[in-house]
């Protein structure tokens, strides 16, 4: 593998052309975040193409214009909210989980105004990850509090539900094409599915000792997950409950973490247990892996988000950077 360094933090990593490798190269561009922000936890894609991120240790949300390289920081009104996960809605508002203060927040970037939606149970103290379904309903997980939830932005109403498994630590969450939310039970070896009408939860058992952390769904409604403990990429077919696994290229201590699916159907994730962290691509058709080192080292890529054109937005927590992974064929 060749690693060429270019000015302004742009790195071109070209995979060697061998019979075992497809003709895919990756360009990773990284930026140091605004000095007003610290510890970017999760990234998100806005409708205008901007890269948003949570400044978990600075009580801010940040926006990067990936074309101009310009940053803007948005302070939150409640001190020490611990912004964690975030997602953009159709109107350009940015929604986030206040992991330290037990609320879901909505930022209007035009005015900077923040609206808070407190969770109705004090035990739901640490909202974690969130995602919109096709109807504009917001679904989220609460890790230590052991809940999953639904928020209707039109009314502000929040409904919470505990999974059947105690201390299951709901973590990553994704919605399939039918509007069914699936979530990782990081404290167990299970994936959960929520019935949107009844909030009933169905659990799918994974191999013993598996610990699913992040989750993504491909166009065929197959569920993919990163097994953080065992160093595997996993595939769950909810129709049959069949599970398949592949060892991550970095080995048993790879600690696969943040993941996403790009429009071409490829599954992407980062190995947080290797130095430097890697970006890994898995082709579900050929069952082949490819991987590239993150130039800054990564500092743990906890989540990532795919853009409609097929780029991937990343947040590199430990090195205070955000980045764009571009696939070039």
HUHUMO-V343717 format. One record per pair of residues at least 24 apart in sequence whose C-alpha atoms are under 7 Angstrom apart, sorted by the first residue. I is the first residue (numbers start at 0). J is the second residue. Records with the same first field share a line. If there is no record, write none. Layout:
I=J, J
This chain:
10=294
12=291
22=328
23=326, 327, 328
24=326, 327, 328
25=324, 325, 326, 327
26=324, 325, 326
27=322, 323, 324, 325
28=322, 323, 324
29=320, 321, 322, 323
30=320, 321, 322
31=319, 320, 321
32=319, 320, 321
33=70
35=72
36=61, 72
37=319
38=316, 317, 319
39=314, 315, 316, 319
40=83, 301, 314, 316
41=83, 84, 85, 301, 302, 303, 314
42=85, 302, 303, 304, 312, 313, 314
43=85, 86, 87, 304
44=87, 304, 306
45=87, 91
46=91
50=312
53=82, 83, 84, 85
54=82
55=81, 82, 83
56=81
58=82
73=111
75=113
83=127
84=127, 128, 129
85=129
86=129, 130
96=126, 127, 128
97=126
98=125, 126, 127
99=125
100=124, 125
101=125, 126
102=126
116=155
118=157
127=170
128=170, 171, 172
129=172
130=172, 173
132=174, 178
133=178
139=172
140=169, 170
141=169
142=168, 169, 170
143=168
145=169
160=198
162=200
170=212, 213
171=212, 213, 214
172=214
173=214, 215, 216
175=216, 220
176=220
182=214
183=211, 212, 213, 214
184=211
185=210, 211, 212
186=210
203=240
205=242
212=256
213=256, 257, 258
214=258
215=258, 259, 260
217=260, 264
225=255, 256
226=255
227=254, 255, 256
228=254
230=254, 255
249=273
256=300, 301
257=300, 301, 302, 303
258=302, 303
259=303, 304, 305
260=305
261=305, 309
262=307, 309
269=300
271=299, 300
